[in-house]
């Protein structure tokens, strides 16, 4: 009864609960001034290392920083042929997310260069609603303690950044029907 | 450990004498004070010949001469837990602990499941079986994943729990896992004639397996099919048995008792997430403290489109479904 009474006004205010201040708090990350290099410490989220394919990082092992980057949009023919971009591929390509100058980093639309461990900020530029829910602990897997330290995952732990649709899985075995049980 | 070893017949009391006494007992409601089992048995013993009490001296956890677990003192509980741990350690050939962690103050557990994300992979079903020591044969599952057609919406009459597919989700279908809804107004508790199942202060509905008489009234009362009966002696391979157990949760059960989801009481009372929450590959399962305004569960209730199953029955579940997209 206590909970029902508590929740009733809250559930009635679902639309009001997403008030402007709430939206502003989160959208402030996406509307930083160009050149702003840091964000407040409290809004950073501790995540495990990004799941790089073995041998692929650091990128500068192959991408020599001394050689200028070819910024012309083109299909990949000699390297990175192992995947096909299926992520708004008509409008996006490598250098929209990967930084042109610092090949071991990513960049936001604002031009701010970020580490791979902060890639959630990059994803959050377009997927603001998911980013908001993820920060609140509602989108994505969570482990750790319900009343203490929680372990977050990066977006890319579950979604392949180059083809982010969640892939179908093989289900676990079908339960035994009551009629199939041994007598 | 079977029910047959602690019945009055094997204890030496003639079955006829006891049946007469039991028949005179009024139906007992869970909320009413129960007659003391010790008093009842003294009468029963008196009905029978004095010589028949020889077998009634079993004072272990399965013995007749004890109160319900929740009415016991700390010393008695400790003794029972130690007896059980010893018994299970011998049976499964490994150190088994049987805890009885009490509810945490200021905590009421709530659960939310995102049906816009669930893909029906049944990982939760089998993680639950492993964590909670359900019988493998005959199979007991506390979670049932229902497949439904998107065209029909939530329609239990046409739901299929036995879908078989190479890959899930199947096009045109969505999935609705059902387990104990941990109701605030639980019909199962009301229907139990012996008070063997009750609601803990943190909202978890538990069963005292040593007190359950196996009448299955609670199963017929539950509108969610969330209670399960051990029709045969449960079988758990020793190497797969989870040795971290709770008296009111995942300790091994015996033939003839009812069991159910406890939100993994042995985990959540130690701050951990339930096993099904941790295993879900799509993060559809959310868990937390309803009384904490900053918890994930409260965020969902306050920001998402939430519903409960069979709301018209006024069971008031603590298990919510929501659309996260």
HADDOCK unambig.tbl for C-alpha pairs under 7 A between the chains (distance, minus, plus):
assign (segid A and resid 10 and name CA) (segid B and resid 302 and name CA) 5.71 0.50 0.50
assign (segid A and resid 11 and name CA) (segid B and resid 301 and name CA) 6.59 0.50 0.50
assign (segid A and resid 11 and name CA) (segid B and resid 302 and name CA) 5.61 0.50 0.50
assign (segid A and resid 14 and name CA) (segid B and resid 302 and name CA) 5.70 0.50 0.50
assign (segid A and resid 14 and name CA) (segid B and resid 303 and name CA) 5.37 0.50 0.50
assign (segid A and resid 17 and name CA) (segid B and resid 302 and name CA) 6.74 0.50 0.50
assign (segid A and resid 17 and name CA) (segid B and resid 303 and name CA) 6.59 0.50 0.50
assign (segid A and resid 18 and name CA) (segid B and resid 303 and name CA) 6.85 0.50 0.50
assign (segid A and resid 136 and name CA) (segid B and resid 296 and name CA) 6.56 0.50 0.50
assign (segid A and resid 137 and name CA) (segid B and resid 296 and name CA) 5.90 0.50 0.50
assign (segid A and resid 138 and name CA) (segid B and resid 296 and name CA) 6.21 0.50 0.50
assign (segid A and resid 139 and name CA) (segid B and resid 283 and name CA) 6.77 0.50 0.50
assign (segid A and resid 140 and name CA) (segid B and resid 282 and name CA) 6.45 0.50 0.50
assign (segid A and resid 140 and name CA) (segid B and resid 283 and name CA) 4.53 0.50 0.50
assign (segid A and resid 141 and name CA) (segid B and resid 282 and name CA) 6.57 0.50 0.50
assign (segid A and resid 141 and name CA) (segid B and resid 283 and name CA) 4.06 0.50 0.50
assign (segid A and resid 142 and name CA) (segid B and resid 278 and name CA) 6.75 0.50 0.50
assign (segid A and resid 143 and name CA) (segid B and resid 273 and name CA) 6.91 0.50 0.50
assign (segid A and resid 143 and name CA) (segid B and resid 278 and name CA) 5.76 0.50 0.50
assign (segid A and resid 144 and name CA) (segid B and resid 272 and name CA) 6.39 0.50 0.50
assign (segid A and resid 145 and name CA) (segid B and resid 271 and name CA) 5.17 0.50 0.50
assign (segid A and resid 145 and name CA) (segid B and resid 272 and name CA) 4.72 0.50 0.50
assign (segid A and resid 145 and name CA) (segid B and resid 273 and name CA) 6.22 0.50 0.50
assign (segid A and resid 146 and name CA) (segid B and resid 271 and name CA) 5.76 0.50 0.50
assign (segid A and resid 146 and name CA) (segid B and resid 272 and name CA) 5.96 0.50 0.50
assign (segid A and resid 146 and name CA) (segid B and resid 273 and name CA) 5.86 0.50 0.50
assign (segid A and resid 146 and name CA) (segid B and resid 288 and name CA) 5.75 0.50 0.50
assign (segid A and resid 147 and name CA) (segid B and resid 271 and name CA) 5.79 0.50 0.50
assign (segid A and resid 168 and name CA) (segid B and resid 167 and name CA) 5.64 0.50 0.50
assign (segid A and resid 168 and name CA) (segid B and resid 168 and name CA) 5.30 0.50 0.50
assign (segid A and resid 168 and name CA) (segid B and resid 169 and name CA) 6.18 0.50 0.50
assign (segid A and resid 169 and name CA) (segid B and resid 121 and name CA) 6.63 0.50 0.50
assign (segid A and resid 169 and name CA) (segid B and resid 167 and name CA) 5.13 0.50 0.50
assign (segid A and resid 169 and name CA) (segid B and resid 168 and name CA) 5.46 0.50 0.50
assign (segid A and resid 170 and name CA) (segid B and resid 121 and name CA) 6.70 0.50 0.50
assign (segid A and resid 170 and name CA) (segid B and resid 166 and name CA) 5.72 0.50 0.50
assign (segid A and resid 170 and name CA) (segid B and resid 167 and name CA) 4.49 0.50 0.50
assign (segid A and resid 170 and name CA) (segid B and resid 168 and name CA) 6.20 0.50 0.50
assign (segid A and resid 171 and name CA) (segid B and resid 121 and name CA) 4.12 0.50 0.50
assign (segid A and resid 171 and name CA) (segid B and resid 122 and name CA) 5.96 0.50 0.50
assign (segid A and resid 171 and name CA) (segid B and resid 167 and name CA) 6.40 0.50 0.50
assign (segid A and resid 171 and name CA) (segid B and resid 168 and name CA) 6.31 0.50 0.50
assign (segid A and resid 172 and name CA) (segid B and resid 121 and name CA) 6.05 0.50 0.50
assign (segid A and resid 172 and name CA) (segid B and resid 122 and name CA) 5.35 0.50 0.50
assign (segid A and resid 172 and name CA) (segid B and resid 123 and name CA) 6.29 0.50 0.50
assign (segid A and resid 174 and name CA) (segid B and resid 162 and name CA) 5.62 0.50 0.50
assign (segid A and resid 174 and name CA) (segid B and resid 163 and name CA) 6.79 0.50 0.50
assign (segid A and resid 174 and name CA) (segid B and resid 164 and name CA) 6.24 0.50 0.50
assign (segid A and resid 175 and name CA) (segid B and resid 162 and name CA) 6.32 0.50 0.50
assign (segid A and resid 176 and name CA) (segid B and resid 139 and name CA) 6.85 0.50 0.50
